[in-house]
Amino acid sequence: MSLWSYVASVVRAELKAIADQARESKVLLAAFLACLVGIIAYLDPFPERQVHFATAFSGSDWHQFGEMAVEYLRTKGLDGSVVVTNGAAENVDRLIDPEDPVNAAFAYGMALTDAQRKEVVSLGSVSYDPIWVFYRKDRIAHLEDLHGLVGLRVGLGPPRSGTYAIARLLLAEYGIDLERDGSFVPDGFPEGARNFLEGRLDALVMVASIQDPIVQKLVRSEGIELHSFGNAPAFEKRYNSLEKLLLPAGSLAIFPPVPARDVSLVATTTTLAVKRSMHPDLQLALLMTIKEMNRSSVQLFFAGRNEFPSYVDPLVPLSPVASRFYDYGPPPVMRYLPFWIAGFVDRAWVLLLTLVAVFYPLSKLNLHLRKLRFLVQERPHYEELLEIEEILSSRKLSDEEKEGLQKRLDEINRHAIRAGVPVGEESHYFELLNSIHLLRGKIASN
């Protein structure tokens, strides 16, 4: 017999012993199955396979980013869709609604209420989104600061958008109340941009990435000026969700230079928020997707390579999955296995290590079930042999009694061989046979 044949025999014998024990111990089997089901339920190895992104208006930077993310996810065996909305506040409301299929959304922490922030978790920031303040040069000679917008017709985007909420905070620093000042006009971004270009608005405020098509159009339009925040460092100190950025002269076009001068900007970051109930493996797949997407040079205008995703905006609580991702990086098995198997292995290894730590020392005690069951099965045979030994030592037997004891020994022998002999226990079986043989001689000589 080869080594592998012997090992296979041992495994078969051990599995047979387990099956026999399970048939005899129904309660033990039920407890084991309950534990197994509990462990599987705890590890939750079957994530949902669809991501529905709440973005913004069709064609916006968030909408485009969501479409790119869906394409990346499809390469991982997932599916998804992009949902058009009015912006950040609506996006998070849809995340909070348990009946809404939206399970991921782009948002700004500054645009949310405390109640909204507590109901979702963040996977981190995915891009810098400056606060763009465009104004018409034929209406405003120079905009020193945001207080200069008072009395002008200013477009702000929809009331449920991130732009509206952030603009309300920043304008409040100058004592401006949007709800009371009728010169600030909430409207859809495409409509607002059109009214601004056609002269029906004097200025337009918009929070968006550099890739947003409206931003790209306005920054290149004749007669349109981009406000430079001279007090950008002050805003950065006042709000932990804001960063100061520089848009260098000529960074969008070298000649003629666009912009014509350096522009100091104040920016927040786009947070990728998800439902608290989203499966951890799906969260991990989203983080990997964002990481891959941000290697594109298109996404690196303000950001450094590998800067995103990262936890920049602390207003929305960070998901435990994302926290581990930022501390230790993606699980190494993600490179070799599908995302849901890799995630399951990553969560299960601690449990498996615990089981090994418990059962390995026990295995050193030689508590092999096949051996234990064989010894238990042999015990009644030895008890019968002891009874026969006691009879032989107590008196002289008749021929009929001797014949009866011989038949009893034959029955013990047949029962022992029918029960089977597991691998490694052959010596014990032949010890039993030797004992039977000795007693046969004693019976014959009595």
Steps between C-alpha positions, in 0.01 A plus 500: 500500500632844404500798733208663320297179503556473876398864557189448284409194705542694824280784369229257384506324838480830687209624285315171552549535877366857486196386300431214742537733797264752339235230445524395863519855644216693339528788747874536434438501125228762534730718712783467247271591209364799694855621566591452134195697383577771757858533381392524135233757588758701697753496217222576247679365190235599242499877431259677272639552152349833399606856582254782429673841512305815584686777315371838375357638174563308180840581351643640825839397631337274762282342233805433282700369795214265590486366146875437504467319835226275362724403208787415736267297722384294203857382451475355853182307422268762653226711350366844574313807388520877526205693646441864406419725801506861614820455699657415834209539744261300283767236442540432872124504559473223243779309674316524831170376352497120553262453207719690252735282288770771511784362714786740412502874451727797444464775759670784684522471876441875534173472309345247739319534830626326812209256476593408142868449585415255779294275272771425240870414493780638286739299286714812477549792263544441128586845358551870573199715412574875504237763569485679166371858508462633146386857429440714195768764448248740345303501830780471757835672449669296771359264764706553813316242711164327522338801667525667160220269377240688707244666276594297193305222328695188600424142391555234768370168373203304642414538872579128557841528340837510672576835338198667660579363847871590486431846352255566785775420756765715331270795434384488862860589595431836333163542670302402190179295547406324176139446601447871564705641215291456187790572264636146540323270253475123559473316169629195314865525397452472122221759515703726730806481274288586197338798677844616614651485152199677351525785753195423716730433796796708617689219671490124542622294795572133446678226696643245256818335387722642229360239261142628521389607149336822625819602680707420192270714285475800734872523577565541125209737423562859390381763745494255792738540794586243769515630857830447682462442876758728657398366842513129403732413794246652740220279364727197528558578868134569568368177345673164529328387179653775286840513330675786324606425141680688225385505139819609324490739207502309172428164669191441283647643182853631441424754225305705534530417871194364679466627761683821424630528858551282805171442680479413868214260565323350799399137452317228680523131409244263356416232754388157385230413753332158524222338696609371840358162399714468185690172497868543600620318187305741280649794690845354438422460128395868486820613672711299256301646210553859616871431551533368145300788353714761671811372327364672188673830419156657443427464872838636612467870418496615865574166665829318522544149369347245742364785715142378466308326637590635842314617808530877457153619606440389862137615519356167379608205722744263335393145425694232699576331167649821360691563823671161470564562128680828576700350788609174338418526130291254300514129591777328298253230388310769305768466231424134439136433593161647409407782737234309697722194557795723588290696748369181660851359537620831643226495767523127568873465556485631857230246583692221331815596688304486827365156418849373420631652824231311695496166323870453430590461871200267541624290210824445694292320762430227240125542535444333162133422464555177304728363773270611779196341340690175434606478864143568613373224268762256629424562866184279511697212342763517772226514765360174362846344498544600865169333586611181328836516684313533830284196422803290406681590821203425727411138419527194275279528190287236333545419131177686419623812684836483320324477161283798592802711597679403175197617300497821701867561409421432133223763516736757659752435221239540225360820653846653531593437136161622372545829686814569292853593599607863431846581367760498777295282738585157355724412797212553742280270295756221504546544874129424528543191279791385714289537812223295339753232402635478858153456639427223245798310641387555860151374414642189336725423799239569770 
